[in-house]
Amino acid sequence: MPKSITPPDAARPMRERILDAAETLLRRHGPAKTTVSDVARALQMSHANIYRHFESKAALQDAVAERWLDAVSAPLEAFVTKKGPAAKRLEGWVLALAKAKRRKILDDPELFAAYHAVAEAARDVVEHHLATLVRQVTTIIVDGVKQGEFKVKDAAQAARAVLSATVRFHHPHLVRASGGADTDSDIKAVMKLVIAGLKAGAA
Amino acid sequence: MPKSITPPDAARPMRERILDAAETLLRRHGPAKTTVSDVARALQMSHANIYRHFESKAALQDAVAERWLDAVSAPLEAFVTKKGPAAKRLEGWVLALAKAKRRKILDDPELFAAYHAVAEAARDVVEHHLATLVRQVTTIIVDGVKQGEFKVKDAAQAARAVLSATVRFHHPHLVRASGGADTDSDIKAVMKLVIAGLKAGAA
């Protein structure tokens, strides 16, 4: 099958089909007005079938938020696993994160508004996402130390400082408020400072 | 007169008394429900007297926002003018800014909510405030270059990068959302990276 053809709905795992339907309804009606019954109706299946996959409306909404956030963090894994100078990988990671957030937030504002309301209630999912980001950056920094590029005592602490220093470019509220006005060169200006700091052993 | 005694209202310049009254009313009723008539009534004076100082309700609200923001930036000037290592002054400046924002936002949430609504409409005032912050940081960085501490080509660009890298600690939305959870040691961790970057000539 050529790569560009989306598999027909029926070929997708049921869990994904339920999430697809929930996402469409959330986008259209918002989280308060989207019930498990609505999702079941859209898929022409029983409530019971939904509840086999998600134990509650909250669990279903959490899963939507989780999938949304995983779509941001999963492609970043490439910068974690690939070879090469850690400084370049770290900059690439931040640029890719910022780009993914801009796309998610600015290209699909309806879904973002729905997601944002869901995420407010799904703190565990958001915390898990942030922990994933910290873990990815920590791994890159540890590689940088091994390769003799960075002088860092506590890589996890340094990773948190890197995420703090770049929050302007990946925090949903700030990305939305800026309307994507921050350019890659703004990000690179901050990353130059941050990377020089990691090289100098400031963290 | 002992220093601790506030001068009686009548001793304050009229402009300040009008702003005091407007601030009290904004805090209590919000910007939409606070009119020039309300302010005049609270001060037992005529509209005309208010309009002698502020040409419109918008001008009065802008002045409230401006005073609010000046109360944040004016004390930071001490870090700009004092002698000593630029790195230490820059860290002190960021810590003081973060502290002032925390105090303004968390200690007086009613006024902050009113201010925030006013500031949304007073973009020029906010831009002016941000320009003041950039100017202060630029001056400290220029001193650091003169003193041989920092290697920086474009001090204004470096100053903007420093403000971006610390936005987590001074952006109203993030300060409010964190509820002041970010500590001075979180700020210092970021500033270590930033200052090492300025020393290494990364900006």
Interface residues (C-beta under 8 A of the other chain):
Chain A: Q157 A158 R160 A161 V162 S164 A165 T166 V167 R168 F169 H171 H173 L174 A177 D182 D186 A189 V190 K192 L193 V194 I195 A196 G197 L198 K199 A200 G201 A202 A203
Chain B: Q157 A158 R160 A161 V162 S164 A165 T166 V167 R168 F169 H171 H173 L174 A177 D182 D186 A189 V190 K192 L193 V194 I195 A196 G197 L198 K199 A200 G201 A202 A203
